[in-house]
Amino acid sequence: MLIDKPLAEKYIYALRMKPSQGPNRKLNISVFTQGGAKMDLIWMILGAIVVLYILIMIPFQYRNIAATKEELKKTKKTHNELYEDMSFEEQQLQYNLQGNLLNLPSTLIAALIYKLRHRDS
């Protein structure tokens, strides 16, 4: 990207460069944008880690949903009654598994898979 000399002179001091000679000279400012490639790589790596985490958590969420539904059928209690009768430890495990916003996509996907597999019942 090229800019005119007056605008470029503002940035010359920060780069410790000498201003270009002549009134019609242009300065290449690609040096100002080179750090963006590193940030893009960092964001791609972080995004890949999050996607990997979500994919790993889907089976755990599915098993939790299936176990909760099975417990509801076996005890013939409402959802609220089931959670009220749980011990403190079980409630904390449920909260940690379902209460994390990072687990929300995997919970939604697991719930969709559960509903698709158990359409008949």
C-alpha positions, -999 to 999 in steps of 0.1 A, spaced: 0 0 0 14 34 -10 8 67 7 18 103 0 50 117 16 33 141 42 13 114 57 42 90 57 64 115 75 43 111 106 53 75 108 90 80 98 101 89 133 85 58 148 103 36 123 136 56 126 138 60 89 149 90 68 121 106 48 123 100 11 136 127 -11 114 147 -35 78 159 -33 63 132 -54 80 102 -38 58 75 -22 67 54 8 57 17 11 40 12 45 38 -26 44 61 -26 74 32 -13 95 10 -43 87 35 -72 90 26 -79 126 -10 -89 115 2 -122 101 14 -134 135 -19 -124 151 -39 -142 124 -19 -173 131 -26 -170 168 -63 -166 163 -64 -196 139 -46 -217 165 -69 -206 193 -100 -212 170 -87 -247 162 -83 -255 199 -118 -243 207 -133 -263 178 -113 -294 189 -126 -289 225 -162 -287 213 -158 -318 192 -143 -337 221 -170 -326 245 -199 -338 223 -198 -375 234 -196 -365 271 -226 -342 267 -245 -369 248 -238 -394 276 -249 -369 302 -282 -361 283 -289 -398 278 -283 -407 315 -305 -378 327 -333 -388 303 -330 -424 315 -331 -414 351 -362 -393 344 -379 -423 329 -368 -447 356 -378 -426 386 -408 -410 369 -400 -376 384 -400 -342 369 -368 -325 358 -369 -301 388 -376 -330 413 -347 -350 399 -323 -321 404 -336 -314 439 -330 -350 450 -294 -350 437 -266 -348 462 -245 -316 463 -217 -333 444 -239 -345 416 -254 -310 413 -220 -295 410 -210 -320 383 -241 -312 364 -235 -274 368 -199 -277 356 -208 -298 326 -238 -277 315 -231 -243 330 -200 -235 310 -206 -213 280 -178 -230 262 -198 -262 265 -229 -247 250 -222 -256 213 -214 -292 222 -245 -294 244 -267 -282 216 -251 -306 191 -254 -335 216 -291 -327 223 -298 -326 185 -281 -360 180 -301 -374 210 -334 -361 196 -326 -375 162 -317 -409 175 -347 -410 199 -375 -396 176 -397 -427 180 -399 -427 218 
